[in-house]
Amino acid sequence: MLYTTLHNRILRLVLAVLGELIAAAALNLFIVPLSLYTGGLLGFCQLVRTLLQDFLGVSFGAYDIAGVLYFLLNIPLLMIGYRNLGRGLAVRTIICTVSYSVFYSIIPIPTQPIVDDYLTACLLGGILTGIGSGIVLTCGGSGDGDETTAPDSETTPEVTTEQTTAKPETTEPETTEVTEPEPEPEHPTDDTTDEILRGLLSRSVPQASTEANYSEGGDLPIGLMYHLIMETPFNDYSSLFVRPEEFDDQLTAITNAGYAFLFADEYGPKDRPAVLVTFDDGYEDNYTTMFPILKAHGAKATIFMISNMIGQPGYLTEEQIKEMSDSGLVRFGSHTANHCVLANEEEDRVRDELSESARRIEEITGVPCRSMAYPTGKWNTMVTRIAEEYYDAAYLARPAEPLGGRTNMTIPRLYAARGLSGASLVASINNKLSSQ
């Protein structure tokens, strides 16, 4: 992308402002002269302008008051969204919003349409607006405040107490930007599940020669990835939950096999075989359903929490987090502040996401937040470099060893799937342990 190749932040900001100029000019030169309206917040401002001018007789001369209204309505939205943006993106969003509002207000609207044909005008205006908006987004800017008031629906699922929507992990080829695979949304029938999943979870890629002695002195713990513990499916991503009785059976089998339970930030060579039970996102069922089962077994678990979802419907509250942390059985790691794809962000946003999430979790628990999991499993060398500044361990979303060998910032995990018996899970753990 352009903004990753242009290392000068000032130049990226200038280009973003230029993109806003192109978008504003496209509307004023092609769309507005034909009395057409755009959508979203600006479209609402245009309707208010028309009401003031045509029905109330208020005159603003050659200038379009919709731009001023657009800016004023964005102020509270930007204030609400600031904590979700991070400092760097917040500043760029404010600059882009102000620029667009000014350009839209001062660019004169032709008294006669440049293009009389409605279709042609819409095509030209739409193409130029798309080009301008594309430049803004590519250079790391943001359109307006209404894009910032809530976590991105692509990265942070909407959850209610009745129906929980988890974000599945995604799959792309491992290149410089590494992507972890997604659990299958649909599962085979129960009588074939164990056999298929044993094969899936046992896959391993040999470590690179430079990492061949990484586990020398002891075995490395095996990370297990969970999301939800619940009884019934909730949507097409039903593979992201495990039934309570299955989770109980898995913990029983792990205990009987002699494995120790460790927290995610305790990763490293161990004299005794161990597992790391981890949960992504921080859903409310982790407290209501998972926690009692965990206490019954005296097992340990780590919850990688999306910090800006704390207290939201369907997610853990501060009180629940504190109680679980104080029990000594649950430790909280970071799943970033907003579950954004770190590999797609620039450095300052990555740093904000990682530092803010750790700060919030430590504030609630009183315990250092020293581990994390990459949202959607995506990472690159820039992300791992920054992650290492804040955390002792960072986890992937796949069982295979990462290209180039494992480090404390690229720890694979086995996916503990629905329908997987305790015996089958232990077999997969044993297989993985023997392949290290």
C-alpha positions as CSV (number, residue, x, y, z in Angstrom):
1,M,0.0,0.0,0.0
2,L,1.0,3.6,-0.6
3,Y,1.3,4.6,3.0
4,T,3.7,1.8,3.8
5,T,6.0,2.8,1.0
6,L,5.9,6.5,1.8
7,H,7.9,6.8,5.1
8,N,7.4,10.5,5.4
9,R,4.3,11.0,7.6
10,I,4.0,14.7,6.6
11,L,3.8,13.7,3.0
12,R,1.1,11.1,3.7
13,L,-0.9,13.7,5.5
14,V,-0.6,16.1,2.7
15,L,-1.7,13.5,0.2
16,A,-4.7,12.7,2.5
17,V,-5.7,16.4,2.5
18,L,-5.4,16.3,-1.3
19,G,-7.7,13.4,-1.4
20,E,-10.3,15.3,0.6
21,L,-9.9,18.2,-1.9
22,I,-10.6,15.9,-4.8
23,A,-13.6,14.3,-3.1
24,A,-15.1,17.7,-2.2
25,A,-14.5,19.1,-5.6
26,A,-16.2,16.1,-7.2
27,L,-19.4,16.7,-5.2
28,N,-19.5,20.5,-5.7
29,L,-18.7,20.4,-9.5
30,F,-20.8,17.4,-10.6
31,I,-23.3,16.3,-8.0
32,V,-24.6,19.4,-6.2
33,P,-25.3,21.5,-9.3
34,L,-28.0,19.0,-10.4
35,S,-29.6,19.1,-6.9
36,L,-28.5,15.6,-6.1
37,Y,-27.6,14.4,-2.6
38,T,-24.9,12.1,-1.3
39,G,-25.4,9.6,1.5
40,G,-24.4,9.5,5.1
41,L,-23.9,12.4,7.4
42,L,-23.1,14.8,4.6
43,G,-26.3,13.9,2.8
44,F,-28.2,14.8,6.0
45,C,-26.4,18.1,6.1
46,Q,-27.3,18.8,2.5
47,L,-31.0,18.2,3.4
48,V,-30.7,20.7,6.3
49,R,-29.1,23.2,3.9
50,T,-31.9,22.8,1.4
51,L,-34.5,23.3,4.2
52,L,-32.8,26.5,5.4
53,Q,-32.4,27.9,1.9
54,D,-35.5,26.9,0.1
55,F,-38.1,26.8,2.8
56,L,-36.8,29.3,5.4
57,G,-35.2,31.7,2.9
58,V,-31.8,31.8,4.6
59,S,-29.1,32.8,2.1
60,F,-25.4,31.8,2.3
61,G,-24.3,33.3,-1.0
62,A,-22.0,31.2,-3.2
63,Y,-20.9,29.0,-0.3
64,D,-22.4,25.7,0.8
65,I,-23.4,25.8,4.5
66,A,-23.6,21.9,4.4
67,G,-19.8,21.8,4.9
68,V,-20.0,23.8,8.1
69,L,-22.9,21.7,9.4
70,Y,-20.9,18.6,8.5
71,F,-18.0,19.8,10.6
72,L,-20.1,20.8,13.6
73,L,-21.9,17.4,13.7
74,N,-18.6,15.6,13.5
75,I,-17.3,17.2,16.7
76,P,-19.2,15.1,19.2
77,L,-18.6,12.0,17.1
78,L,-14.9,12.6,17.1
79,M,-14.9,13.2,20.8
80,I,-16.7,9.9,21.4
81,G,-14.5,8.0,19.0
82,Y,-11.2,9.3,20.3
83,R,-10.5,6.5,22.7
84,N,-11.1,3.9,19.9
85,L,-8.8,5.6,17.5
86,G,-5.5,6.2,19.3
87,R,-3.6,9.4,19.3
88,G,-2.1,9.2,15.8
89,L,-5.2,8.2,13.9
90,A,-7.4,10.7,15.9
91,V,-5.2,13.6,14.8
92,R,-5.3,12.5,11.1
93,T,-9.0,12.1,11.3
94,I,-9.6,15.5,12.7
95,I,-7.3,17.1,10.0
96,C,-9.1,15.2,7.2
97,T,-12.5,16.1,8.5
98,V,-11.7,19.8,8.9
99,S,-10.1,19.8,5.4
100,Y,-13.1,18.2,3.8
101,S,-15.5,20.6,5.5
102,V,-13.5,23.6,4.4
103,F,-13.1,22.5,0.8
104,Y,-16.7,21.6,0.5
105,S,-17.7,25.0,1.9
106,I,-15.4,27.2,-0.2
107,I,-15.3,25.4,-3.6
108,P,-17.9,27.4,-5.6
109,I,-20.9,25.5,-7.0
110,P,-21.3,26.3,-10.7
111,T,-24.5,28.2,-11.5
112,Q,-24.9,26.0,-14.5
113,P,-24.2,22.3,-14.4
114,I,-20.9,21.3,-16.0
115,V,-22.6,18.1,-17.2
116,D,-26.3,18.2,-17.9
117,D,-26.8,14.4,-18.0
118,Y,-27.6,13.0,-14.6
119,L,-26.0,9.6,-15.3
120,T,-22.8,11.1,-16.6
121,A,-22.6,13.5,-13.7
122,C,-23.1,10.8,-11.2
123,L,-20.5,8.6,-12.8
124,L,-17.9,11.4,-13.0
125,G,-18.7,12.6,-9.4
126,G,-18.7,9.0,-8.1
127,I,-15.3,8.1,-9.7
128,L,-13.6,11.3,-8.5
129,T,-15.1,10.9,-5.0
130,G,-13.9,7.3,-4.9
131,I,-10.4,8.3,-6.0
132,G,-10.2,11.0,-3.4
133,S,-11.5,8.8,-0.6
134,G,-9.1,6.0,-1.7
135,I,-6.2,8.4,-1.4
136,V,-7.3,9.4,2.1
137,L,-7.7,5.8,3.3
138,T,-4.5,4.6,1.7
139,C,-2.5,7.4,3.3
140,G,-3.8,6.4,6.8
141,G,-6.6,9.0,7.1
142,S,-10.2,8.5,8.0
143,G,-13.3,9.9,6.5
144,D,-15.3,11.3,9.4
145,G,-16.3,10.8,13.0
146,D,-19.1,8.4,12.3
147,E,-16.4,5.8,11.3
148,T,-14.8,6.1,14.8
149,T,-17.5,6.0,17.4
150,A,-17.6,2.2,17.7
151,P,-15.1,-0.6,17.1
152,D,-15.0,-1.9,13.6
153,S,-17.6,-4.5,12.9
154,E,-15.1,-6.4,10.8
155,T,-12.8,-6.7,13.8
156,T,-15.0,-6.5,16.9
157,P,-18.1,-8.6,16.7
158,E,-21.5,-7.3,18.1
159,V,-22.5,-9.5,21.0
160,T,-25.6,-9.7,23.1
161,T,-26.3,-11.9,26.1
162,E,-28.7,-14.0,24.0
163,Q,-26.5,-14.4,21.0
164,T,-22.7,-14.0,20.9
165,T,-21.0,-13.3,17.6
166,A,-17.3,-14.2,17.6
167,K,-14.9,-13.1,14.9
168,P,-13.3,-16.1,13.2
169,E,-9.6,-16.2,12.4
170,T,-8.7,-15.7,8.7
171,T,-6.5,-17.6,6.3
172,E,-4.0,-16.2,3.9
173,P,-0.6,-17.4,2.5
174,E,2.3,-16.8,4.9
175,T,4.5,-14.2,3.3
176,T,6.1,-11.1,4.9
177,E,2.6,-10.4,6.3
178,V,1.7,-13.5,8.1
179,T,-1.9,-14.7,8.4
180,E,-3.2,-17.5,10.6
181,P,-6.0,-19.8,9.5
182,E,-9.6,-19.7,10.4
183,P,-11.5,-22.4,12.2
184,E,-14.0,-23.9,9.8
185,P,-17.5,-22.5,10.4
186,E,-19.1,-25.8,9.7
187,H,-18.2,-29.1,11.2
188,P,-18.7,-32.6,10.0
189,T,-21.2,-34.9,11.8
190,D,-20.3,-35.9,15.4
191,D,-19.2,-39.4,14.5
192,T,-16.4,-38.1,12.3
193,T,-15.3,-35.0,14.2
194,D,-12.7,-36.5,16.4
195,E,-10.9,-38.4,13.6
196,I,-10.7,-35.3,11.3
197,L,-9.7,-32.9,14.1
198,R,-6.9,-35.2,15.3
199,G,-5.4,-35.0,11.9
200,L,-5.9,-31.2,11.7
201,L,-4.5,-30.4,15.1
202,S,-1.5,-32.7,14.8
203,R,-0.1,-31.0,11.7
204,S,3.3,-29.5,12.3
205,V,5.9,-27.8,10.2
206,P,9.5,-28.5,11.3
207,Q,11.3,-25.6,12.9
208,A,14.0,-23.8,10.9
209,S,17.5,-24.8,11.6
210,T,18.3,-21.5,13.4
211,E,15.6,-22.4,16.0
212,A,16.5,-26.1,16.4
213,N,17.8,-25.7,19.9
214,Y,15.1,-23.3,21.1
215,S,13.5,-25.8,23.5
216,E,16.8,-27.2,24.7
217,G,16.7,-27.7,28.5
218,G,13.0,-28.7,28.6
219,D,9.8,-29.0,26.7
220,L,7.8,-26.0,25.5
221,P,4.2,-25.7,26.8
222,I,1.4,-26.4,24.3
223,G,-1.0,-23.5,23.8
224,L,-4.7,-24.3,23.4
225,M,-7.0,-21.7,21.8
226,Y,-10.7,-21.3,22.9
227,H,-13.3,-18.6,22.4
228,L,-16.6,-19.5,24.0
229,I,-17.9,-22.2,26.4
230,M,-21.6,-22.5,25.7
231,E,-24.3,-25.2,25.2
232,T,-25.9,-24.3,21.8
233,P,-24.8,-22.8,18.5
234,F,-25.4,-19.2,17.9
235,N,-24.6,-18.5,14.2
236,D,-22.5,-19.7,11.3
237,Y,-19.4,-19.5,13.4
238,S,-20.5,-22.3,15.6
239,S,-17.0,-23.8,15.5
240,L,-15.9,-21.1,17.9
241,F,-17.6,-22.5,20.9
242,V,-17.1,-25.7,23.0
243,R,-19.9,-27.2,25.1
244,P,-19.4,-27.1,28.9
245,E,-19.4,-30.9,29.2
246,E,-16.7,-31.1,26.4
247,F,-14.5,-28.4,28.1
248,D,-14.9,-30.3,31.4
249,D,-13.9,-33.6,29.7
250,Q,-10.9,-31.9,28.1
251,L,-9.6,-30.4,31.4
252,T,-10.1,-33.8,33.1
253,A,-8.1,-35.6,30.3
254,I,-5.3,-33.0,30.4
255,T,-5.0,-33.3,34.2
256,N,-5.0,-37.2,34.1
257,A,-2.3,-37.1,31.5
258,G,0.0,-35.3,34.0
259,Y,0.2,-31.9,32.2
260,A,0.6,-28.8,34.3
261,F,-1.5,-25.7,33.6
262,L,0.4,-22.5,33.1
263,F,-0.5,-18.9,32.2
264,A,0.3,-17.5,28.8
265,D,3.1,-15.3,30.1
266,E,4.9,-18.3,31.6
267,Y,5.9,-19.6,28.2
268,G,9.3,-21.1,27.9
269,P,11.2,-24.5,28.3
270,K,9.8,-26.5,31.2
271,D,11.0,-29.6,33.0
272,R,7.4,-30.9,33.1
273,P,5.0,-31.1,30.2
274,A,2.5,-28.2,30.4
275,V,-0.4,-26.6,28.5
276,L,-1.6,-23.0,28.2
277,V,-5.4,-22.7,28.2
278,T,-6.2,-19.5,26.4
279,F,-9.4,-17.7,25.4
280,D,-9.7,-14.9,22.8
281,D,-11.9,-11.8,23.0
282,G,-13.2,-11.9,26.6
283,Y,-16.9,-13.0,26.3
284,E,-19.2,-13.0,29.3
285,D,-19.6,-16.8,29.2
286,N,-15.9,-17.0,30.2
287,Y,-17.1,-15.9,33.6
288,T,-20.6,-17.4,33.8
289,T,-19.7,-20.8,32.3
290,M,-16.0,-21.4,31.9
291,F,-14.8,-20.0,35.2
292,P,-16.8,-22.4,37.4
293,I,-15.5,-25.4,35.4
294,L,-12.0,-24.0,35.7
295,K,-12.3,-23.7,39.5
296,A,-13.6,-27.2,39.8
297,H,-10.4,-28.5,38.2
298,G,-8.1,-26.0,39.9
299,A,-6.8,-25.3,36.4
300,K,-5.3,-22.0,35.1
301,A,-6.3,-20.1,32.0
302,T,-5.4,-16.8,30.2
303,I,-8.1,-14.6,28.6
304,F,-6.8,-12.3,25.8
305,M,-9.2,-9.4,26.3
306,I,-10.3,-6.8,23.8
307,S,-9.9,-3.9,26.3
308,N,-12.4,-1.5,24.7
309,M,-15.1,-4.1,24.8
310,I,-14.9,-4.4,28.6
311,G,-18.4,-3.7,30.0
312,Q,-20.1,-4.0,26.6
313,P,-23.1,-6.3,26.2
314,G,-21.9,-9.9,26.0
315,Y,-18.4,-9.1,27.2
316,L,-16.7,-9.3,30.6
317,T,-17.3,-6.5,33.1
318,E,-14.6,-4.9,35.2
319,E,-16.0,-6.6,38.3
320,Q,-15.9,-10.0,36.6
321,I,-12.4,-9.5,35.4
322,K,-11.2,-8.4,38.8
323,E,-12.9,-11.4,40.5
324,M,-11.4,-13.9,38.1
325,S,-7.9,-12.3,38.3
326,D,-8.0,-12.3,42.1
327,S,-8.8,-16.0,42.2
328,G,-5.3,-16.8,41.0
329,L,-6.7,-19.1,38.3
330,V,-7.2,-16.6,35.5
331,R,-4.7,-14.1,34.1
332,F,-5.6,-11.5,31.5
333,G,-3.6,-10.8,28.4
334,S,-4.2,-8.4,25.5
335,H,-6.2,-8.9,22.3
336,T,-5.5,-5.2,21.5
337,A,-7.8,-2.3,22.4
338,N,-10.1,-2.7,19.4
339,H,-9.4,-6.1,17.8
340,C,-7.9,-4.3,14.8
341,V,-5.7,-6.2,12.3
342,L,-2.2,-5.0,13.4
343,A,-0.4,-6.1,10.3
344,N,-2.6,-3.6,8.3
345,E,-1.9,-0.7,10.5
346,E,1.0,1.8,10.7
347,E,3.4,1.9,13.6
348,D,1.8,4.5,15.8
349,R,-1.6,2.8,15.6
350,V,0.0,-0.6,16.5
351,R,1.8,1.0,19.5
352,D,-1.4,2.7,20.7
353,E,-3.4,-0.6,20.4
354,L,-0.9,-2.6,22.3
355,S,0.0,0.0,25.0
356,E,-3.6,1.1,25.7
357,S,-4.9,-2.5,26.1
358,A,-2.1,-3.4,28.5
359,R,-2.7,-0.2,30.5
360,R,-6.5,-0.8,30.8
361,I,-6.1,-4.5,31.9
362,E,-3.4,-3.7,34.4
363,E,-5.6,-0.8,35.8
364,I,-8.4,-3.3,36.5
365,T,-6.5,-6.3,37.7
366,G,-3.5,-4.7,39.4
367,V,-1.4,-7.4,37.7
368,P,1.1,-6.7,34.9
369,C,-0.3,-7.6,31.4
370,R,2.6,-9.5,29.8
371,S,1.0,-11.6,27.1
372,M,-1.1,-11.1,24.0
373,A,-2.7,-12.8,21.0
374,Y,-2.8,-11.2,17.5
375,P,-6.3,-10.4,16.3
376,T,-7.2,-12.6,13.3
377,G,-3.7,-14.1,13.7
378,K,-2.1,-11.5,11.4
379,W,1.4,-10.2,12.2
380,N,4.6,-9.0,10.5
381,T,8.1,-8.1,11.7
382,M,7.1,-4.5,12.6
383,V,4.2,-5.8,14.7
384,T,6.3,-8.4,16.6
385,R,9.0,-5.8,17.2
386,I,6.6,-3.4,18.9
387,A,4.8,-6.3,20.7
388,E,8.1,-7.3,22.2
389,E,8.4,-3.9,23.9
390,Y,5.2,-4.5,25.9
391,Y,4.8,-8.3,26.3
392,D,6.8,-11.4,27.1
393,A,4.8,-13.7,24.9
394,A,2.5,-13.3,21.8
395,Y,0.3,-16.0,20.4
396,L,-0.8,-17.0,16.9
397,A,-4.0,-18.8,15.9
398,R,-2.7,-21.9,14.3
399,P,-0.9,-25.2,15.2
400,A,1.8,-25.0,12.6
401,E,5.2,-23.5,13.3
402,P,5.7,-20.1,11.8
403,L,8.0,-19.6,8.8
404,G,11.5,-18.9,10.1
405,G,11.0,-20.7,13.4
406,R,9.2,-20.0,16.6
407,T,10.0,-17.2,19.0
408,N,8.3,-15.8,22.1
409,M,6.5,-13.4,19.8
410,T,5.2,-16.1,17.4
411,I,3.8,-18.9,19.5
412,P,1.5,-21.4,17.8
413,R,-1.7,-22.7,19.4
414,L,-3.9,-25.8,18.9
415,Y,-7.5,-25.1,18.2
416,A,-9.6,-26.8,20.8
417,A,-12.7,-27.4,18.7
418,R,-16.3,-28.3,19.5
419,G,-16.8,-32.1,19.4
420,L,-13.2,-32.9,20.3
421,S,-13.1,-35.3,23.2
422,G,-10.6,-35.0,26.0
423,A,-8.8,-38.1,24.8
424,S,-8.5,-36.8,21.3
425,L,-7.2,-33.4,22.5
426,V,-4.6,-35.1,24.7
427,A,-3.5,-37.2,21.7
428,S,-3.1,-34.0,19.7
429,I,-1.1,-32.4,22.5
430,N,1.2,-35.4,22.8
431,N,1.7,-35.4,19.0
432,K,2.5,-31.7,19.0
433,L,4.9,-32.1,22.0
434,S,6.8,-34.9,20.3
435,S,7.2,-32.9,17.1
436,Q,8.9,-29.9,18.8
